[in-house]
Amino acid sequence: MTPDGDAPLGLRERKKRETRVALSRATIRLCVERGWENVTVEDIAAAANVSVRTFRNYFAGKAEAVAASHVERMLRIADELRARPAAEPLWDAVTAAVLAEFGAPGDQADQAVAESPHARRWRDGVRLMLAEPALQGEIVKANAAAQGELARAVAERTDGDAAHDVYPKLLAAVVSAASSVAVEHSLTAEPPTAVGPLLAEVLERLAMGLRAP
């Protein structure tokens, strides 16, 4: 324990975050593999090796658990952005943080994986899952939370105020939109395309007109 007592709280929060991630991933995997209607909370709890009560402590239902992955991904991007060198230009730092999470542009081997039968089945399952009406509202809420977290990280790098300044909010919204476009295109493109190269292309196009303050 540190003198100010912060370490135990940090450990608890980290373990809670890990549990949220495990539950969210288990929910997504089962829903993609079995179909939305064929997965129960009991199935998810068993897959994550926790009790149903534990699942309920974190999520109200499957939709919230699935959407939580988007928030967690943006938390990791925000963490990576905070860890980037202070002297690095903002957009370069943002791009590196995003691609570290989604995957940087790959080689032909990455594309081969994207075109494999297993990847195609997974892609089709994700597309069906995301079309579930029950998921739409949760995705909207998750997106708002994700953008807020990234805006705070941007504000720290620009000495701004995430609550009152426009730029951190704008940049966070742009990154969120770019990610959504790349993911959606990756799920529908023919032939299949890995999300990393798509997102790198989108961010590069944005870099031409989005200047840091």
RAMOJO-V856169 format. One line per field, one symbol per residue. ss: DSSP state (A for helix, B for strand, O for the rest). A space follows every 10 residues. Layout:
ss->???
//
This chain:
ss->OOOOOAAAAA AAAAAAAAAA AAAAAAAAAA AAAAOAAAOO AAAAAAAOOO OAAAAAAAOO OAAAAAAAAA AAAAAAAAAA AAAOOOOOOA AAAAAAAAAA AAOOOOOAAA AAAAOOAAAA AAAAAAAAAA OOAAAAAAAA AAAAAAAAAA AAAAAAAAOO OOOOOAAAAA AAAAAAAAAA AAAAAAAAOO OOOOAAAAAA AAAAAAAOOO OOO
//
